[in-house]
Amino acid sequence: MGKTVTESADYFLDITADVCPLTFVKTKLLIEQMSSGETANIRLNTGEPLENVPRTVKEHGHTVLSLAPEVADGPVYLLRLRKA
């Protein structure tokens, strides 16, 4: 049984209805609005978004604080990040 993620953040973005590369485009636009040190929770689907968004967040120098299923063993994940 997987853990659930319920921590609050400064920002929230749901990209479960989007496909790559739009998933990271929306994430990047959100990060650009954030101040250094602020956090965001981002809902994303398994597959390409789950593989690409966390990797690209790290490549841009930001911190992935956590990445876990939103509900135990669910198809939607919650990515928690901190802007550098």
C-alpha positions as a Markdown table, in Angstrom:
| # | Residue | x | y | z |
|---|---|---|---|---|
| 1 | Met | 0.0 | 0.0 | 0.0 |
| 2 | Gly | 1.5 | 3.4 | -1.0 |
| 3 | Lys | 1.4 | 6.5 | 1.0 |
| 4 | Thr | -0.8 | 9.5 | 0.3 |
| 5 | Val | 0.5 | 13.1 | 0.0 |
| 6 | Thr | -1.5 | 15.8 | 1.7 |
| 7 | Glu | 1.0 | 18.5 | 2.5 |
| 8 | Ser | -0.1 | 22.0 | 1.6 |
| 9 | Ala | 1.9 | 24.3 | -0.7 |
| 10 | Asp | 2.1 | 27.9 | -1.8 |
| 11 | Tyr | 0.8 | 26.9 | -5.3 |
| 12 | Phe | -1.3 | 24.1 | -6.8 |
| 13 | Leu | -1.5 | 22.9 | -10.4 |
| 14 | Asp | -3.5 | 20.1 | -12.0 |
| 15 | Ile | -2.0 | 18.9 | -15.3 |
| 16 | Thr | -3.9 | 15.6 | -15.4 |
| 17 | Ala | -5.9 | 16.7 | -18.4 |
| 18 | Asp | -2.8 | 17.7 | -20.4 |
| 19 | Val | -0.3 | 15.8 | -22.5 |
| 20 | Cys | 3.5 | 16.3 | -23.0 |
| 21 | Pro | 5.0 | 18.7 | -23.7 |
| 22 | Leu | 2.2 | 20.9 | -22.4 |
| 23 | Thr | 2.5 | 19.3 | -19.0 |
| 24 | Phe | 6.0 | 20.9 | -18.5 |
| 25 | Val | 5.1 | 24.1 | -20.3 |
| 26 | Lys | 2.3 | 24.7 | -17.7 |
| 27 | Thr | 4.7 | 23.7 | -14.9 |
| 28 | Lys | 7.4 | 26.0 | -16.1 |
| 29 | Leu | 4.9 | 28.9 | -16.3 |
| 30 | Leu | 3.9 | 28.3 | -12.7 |
| 31 | Ile | 7.5 | 28.1 | -11.5 |
| 32 | Glu | 8.2 | 31.5 | -13.3 |
| 33 | Gln | 5.4 | 33.1 | -11.2 |
| 34 | Met | 6.8 | 31.7 | -7.9 |
| 35 | Ser | 9.4 | 33.3 | -5.7 |
| 36 | Ser | 12.5 | 31.5 | -4.7 |
| 37 | Gly | 11.8 | 29.1 | -1.8 |
| 38 | Glu | 8.1 | 28.8 | -2.5 |
| 39 | Thr | 6.6 | 25.3 | -3.0 |
| 40 | Ala | 4.0 | 23.9 | -5.4 |
| 41 | Asn | 2.0 | 20.7 | -5.5 |
| 42 | Ile | 1.4 | 19.4 | -9.1 |
| 43 | Arg | -1.1 | 16.7 | -9.9 |
| 44 | Leu | 0.1 | 14.6 | -12.9 |
| 45 | Asn | -0.7 | 11.3 | -14.5 |
| 46 | Thr | 1.5 | 8.2 | -14.9 |
| 47 | Gly | 3.4 | 7.7 | -18.2 |
| 48 | Glu | 5.2 | 10.6 | -19.9 |
| 49 | Pro | 4.2 | 13.3 | -17.4 |
| 50 | Leu | 5.4 | 11.2 | -14.5 |
| 51 | Glu | 8.7 | 10.5 | -16.3 |
| 52 | Asn | 9.4 | 13.9 | -17.8 |
| 53 | Val | 8.1 | 16.6 | -15.5 |
| 54 | Pro | 10.1 | 15.7 | -12.3 |
| 55 | Arg | 13.2 | 15.2 | -14.4 |
| 56 | Thr | 12.9 | 18.5 | -16.2 |
| 57 | Val | 12.1 | 20.3 | -12.9 |
| 58 | Lys | 15.5 | 19.0 | -11.6 |
| 59 | Glu | 17.3 | 19.9 | -14.8 |
| 60 | His | 16.1 | 23.5 | -14.4 |
| 61 | Gly | 17.7 | 23.6 | -10.9 |
| 62 | His | 14.6 | 23.3 | -8.7 |
| 63 | Thr | 14.1 | 20.7 | -5.9 |
| 64 | Val | 11.7 | 17.8 | -6.1 |
| 65 | Leu | 10.6 | 17.5 | -2.4 |
| 66 | Ser | 8.4 | 14.4 | -3.0 |
| 67 | Leu | 6.7 | 12.4 | -5.6 |
| 68 | Ala | 4.1 | 9.9 | -4.6 |
| 69 | Pro | 0.6 | 8.6 | -5.6 |
| 70 | Glu | -2.1 | 11.0 | -4.6 |
| 71 | Val | -4.0 | 8.0 | -3.1 |
| 72 | Ala | -2.6 | 4.6 | -2.4 |
| 73 | Asp | -1.7 | 2.8 | -5.7 |
| 74 | Gly | -3.6 | 5.4 | -7.8 |
| 75 | Pro | -2.9 | 6.5 | -11.3 |
| 76 | Val | -2.5 | 10.2 | -10.3 |
| 77 | Tyr | 0.7 | 11.4 | -8.6 |
| 78 | Leu | 1.4 | 14.5 | -6.6 |
| 79 | Leu | 4.8 | 16.2 | -7.3 |
| 80 | Arg | 5.9 | 18.6 | -4.6 |
| 81 | Leu | 8.6 | 21.0 | -5.7 |
| 82 | Arg | 10.5 | 24.0 | -4.3 |
| 83 | Lys | 11.7 | 26.8 | -6.6 |
| 84 | Ala | 15.4 | 27.4 | -6.5 |
